[in-house]
Amino acid sequence: MTQLKLVALKKLLADRWLNYYEATYQNPKQEEINYHFVSREANLTTDNLKHPVTASAVTMFCLSY
């Protein structure tokens, strides 16, 4: 399994119930990959995102371009 390194986390939008984040990861080839997600947690940081968490819900969004 390919190991990705979390290098940055940016909160893009804060709402009453959900917070929208962009996480930037780096693969072994030093390429950056951006991952967008929402969380009920308002205070995510790169440190606490590296540790396993218990999910309270799972949702998938499909986008067509």
C-alpha positions as a LaTeX table, in Angstrom:
\begin{tabular}{lrrr}
\hline
Residue & $x$ (\AA) & $y$ (\AA) & $z$ (\AA) \\
\hline
Met1 & 0.00 & 0.00 & 0.00 \\
Thr2 & 1.29 & 3.45 & $-0.95$ \\
Gln3 & 2.05 & 5.67 & 2.01 \\
Leu4 & 0.86 & 9.27 & 1.73 \\
Lys5 & 2.20 & 12.09 & 3.90 \\
Leu6 & $-0.19$ & 14.79 & 5.13 \\
Val7 & 1.51 & 18.14 & 4.50 \\
Ala8 & $-1.26$ & 20.75 & 4.87 \\
Leu9 & $-4.82$ & 21.20 & 6.02 \\
Lys10 & $-6.97$ & 24.23 & 5.24 \\
Lys11 & $-10.51$ & 24.97 & 6.43 \\
Leu12 & $-12.41$ & 26.30 & 3.44 \\
Leu13 & $-15.84$ & 26.87 & 4.97 \\
Ala14 & $-17.29$ & 26.80 & 8.48 \\
Asp15 & $-21.01$ & 26.25 & 8.88 \\
Arg16 & $-23.23$ & 25.55 & 11.87 \\
Trp17 & $-23.15$ & 21.75 & 11.45 \\
Leu18 & $-20.34$ & 20.98 & 8.99 \\
Asn19 & $-16.86$ & 22.27 & 8.20 \\
Tyr20 & $-15.38$ & 21.93 & 4.72 \\
Tyr21 & $-11.64$ & 21.16 & 4.53 \\
Glu22 & $-8.93$ & 20.65 & 1.94 \\
Ala23 & $-6.13$ & 18.28 & 2.90 \\
Thr24 & $-2.93$ & 18.17 & 0.86 \\
Tyr25 & $-1.00$ & 14.90 & 0.79 \\
Gln26 & 2.31 & 14.02 & $-0.81$ \\
Asn27 & 2.91 & 10.63 & $-2.44$ \\
Pro28 & 6.30 & 8.85 & $-2.60$ \\
Lys29 & 6.99 & 10.55 & $-5.98$ \\
Gln30 & 6.69 & 13.95 & $-4.22$ \\
Glu31 & 3.46 & 14.74 & $-6.10$ \\
Glu32 & 0.77 & 16.64 & $-4.20$ \\
Ile33 & $-2.78$ & 15.30 & $-4.01$ \\
Asn34 & $-5.66$ & 17.45 & $-2.74$ \\
Tyr35 & $-8.53$ & 15.78 & $-0.91$ \\
His36 & $-11.71$ & 17.66 & $-0.03$ \\
Phe37 & $-13.93$ & 16.50 & 2.82 \\
Val38 & $-16.46$ & 17.69 & 5.38 \\
Ser39 & $-16.36$ & 17.06 & 9.10 \\
Arg40 & $-18.46$ & 17.90 & 12.11 \\
Glu41 & $-15.19$ & 18.58 & 13.94 \\
Ala42 & $-14.51$ & 22.33 & 13.89 \\
Asn43 & $-10.89$ & 22.21 & 15.07 \\
Leu44 & $-9.08$ & 19.71 & 12.87 \\
Thr45 & $-5.32$ & 20.15 & 12.55 \\
Thr46 & $-2.62$ & 18.24 & 10.70 \\
Asp47 & $-1.60$ & 16.67 & 14.03 \\
Asn48 & $-4.98$ & 15.29 & 15.08 \\
Leu49 & $-5.87$ & 14.24 & 11.51 \\
Lys50 & $-2.87$ & 11.87 & 11.41 \\
His51 & $-4.31$ & 9.71 & 14.20 \\
Pro52 & $-7.11$ & 7.18 & 13.65 \\
Val53 & $-10.56$ & 8.51 & 14.50 \\
Thr54 & $-13.93$ & 6.90 & 15.02 \\
Ala55 & $-16.34$ & 7.79 & 12.24 \\
Ser56 & $-19.79$ & 9.02 & 13.24 \\
Ala57 & $-21.14$ & 8.91 & 9.68 \\
Val58 & $-20.05$ & 8.26 & 6.12 \\
Thr59 & $-21.29$ & 10.08 & 3.02 \\
Met60 & $-20.19$ & 9.95 & $-0.60$ \\
Phe61 & $-20.72$ & 12.74 & $-3.12$ \\
Cys62 & $-20.43$ & 12.01 & $-6.84$ \\
Leu63 & $-19.61$ & 14.91 & $-9.12$ \\
Ser64 & $-19.88$ & 14.92 & $-12.88$ \\
Tyr65 & $-17.76$ & 17.34 & $-14.92$ \\
\hline
\end{tabular}
